């Protein structure tokens, strides 16, 4: 069971797709990536008139990690240093015609090149596979910790919101009760003045 999960998770670390962009069109893709994760990717097109911007959009400052302009095949790699950040990959078609782009992104174990490790340490294929599985297990554990942290933050936020809703409901109930009491008293006084009761 764990092996199937590991293989599915391992395959999910790599993304590759093709998309068209009209003239002067900009398209951005986002990926939430954890702390100290290796990210490797590339953008290629049938034109050299485009730009690639990798950044972390934030409320106050847009921190740009990398910006490149007009490259035939652009490869990029970096290691994340912020935890639970949404990394944006924006491709801008600068050509006067539509262009098809091929975007590839690999993170974690999928981004590492084990052929160099195999040459340095003189490893057999089974040992390389074991190293990959060991790294995969470590990345799954890291991902699980990050998911638990996100879940704890969300639970805390939900608890705060539910507490505020309970307080609002109690205050609303008290105000409604007071309003009904005041209305009933005024109606009673009105009917007494008119000598209906």
Secondary structure in CASP SS format (residue, H / E / C, confidence):
PFRMAT SS
TARGET T0000
AUTHOR 0000-0000-0000
METHOD secondary structure of the structure
MODEL  1
X C 1.00
X H 1.00
X H 1.00
X H 1.00
X H 1.00
X H 1.00
X H 1.00
X H 1.00
X H 1.00
X H 1.00
X H 1.00
X H 1.00
X C 1.00
X E 1.00
X E 1.00
X E 1.00
X E 1.00
X E 1.00
X E 1.00
X E 1.00
X E 1.00
X C 1.00
X C 1.00
X C 1.00
X C 1.00
X E 1.00
X E 1.00
X E 1.00
X E 1.00
X E 1.00
X E 1.00
X E 1.00
X E 1.00
X C 1.00
X C 1.00
X C 1.00
X C 1.00
X E 1.00
X E 1.00
X E 1.00
X E 1.00
X E 1.00
X E 1.00
X E 1.00
X E 1.00
X C 1.00
X C 1.00
X C 1.00
X C 1.00
X E 1.00
X E 1.00
X E 1.00
X E 1.00
X E 1.00
X E 1.00
X E 1.00
X C 1.00
X C 1.00
X C 1.00
X C 1.00
X C 1.00
X C 1.00
X E 1.00
X E 1.00
X E 1.00
X E 1.00
X E 1.00
X E 1.00
X E 1.00
X C 1.00
X C 1.00
X C 1.00
X E 1.00
X E 1.00
X E 1.00
X E 1.00
X E 1.00
X E 1.00
X E 1.00
X C 1.00
X C 1.00
X C 1.00
X C 1.00
X C 1.00
X E 1.00
X E 1.00
X E 1.00
X E 1.00
X E 1.00
X E 1.00
X E 1.00
X E 1.00
X E 1.00
X C 1.00
X C 1.00
X C 1.00
X C 1.00
X C 1.00
X E 1.00
X E 1.00
X E 1.00
X E 1.00
X E 1.00
X E 1.00
X E 1.00
X E 1.00
X E 1.00
X H 1.00
X H 1.00
X H 1.00
X H 1.00
X C 1.00
X C 1.00
X H 1.00
X H 1.00
X H 1.00
X H 1.00
X H 1.00
X H 1.00
X H 1.00
X H 1.00
X C 1.00
X C 1.00
X C 1.00
X H 1.00
X H 1.00
X H 1.00
X H 1.00
X H 1.00
X H 1.00
X H 1.00
X H 1.00
X H 1.00
X H 1.00
X H 1.00
X H 1.00
X H 1.00
X H 1.00
X H 1.00
X H 1.00
X H 1.00
X H 1.00
X H 1.00
X H 1.00
X H 1.00
X H 1.00
X H 1.00
X H 1.00
X H 1.00
X H 1.00
X H 1.00
X H 1.00
X H 1.00
X H 1.00
X H 1.00
X H 1.00
X H 1.00
X H 1.00
X H 1.00
X H 1.00
X H 1.00
X H 1.00
X H 1.00
X H 1.00
X H 1.00
X H 1.00
X H 1.00
X H 1.00
X H 1.00
X H 1.00
X H 1.00
X H 1.00
X H 1.00
X H 1.00
X H 1.00
X H 1.00
X H 1.00
X H 1.00
X H 1.00
X H 1.00
X H 1.00
X H 1.00
X H 1.00
X H 1.00
X H 1.00
X H 1.00
X H 1.00
X H 1.00
X H 1.00
X H 1.00
X H 1.00
X H 1.00
X H 1.00
X C 1.00
X C 1.00
X C 1.00
X C 1.00
END
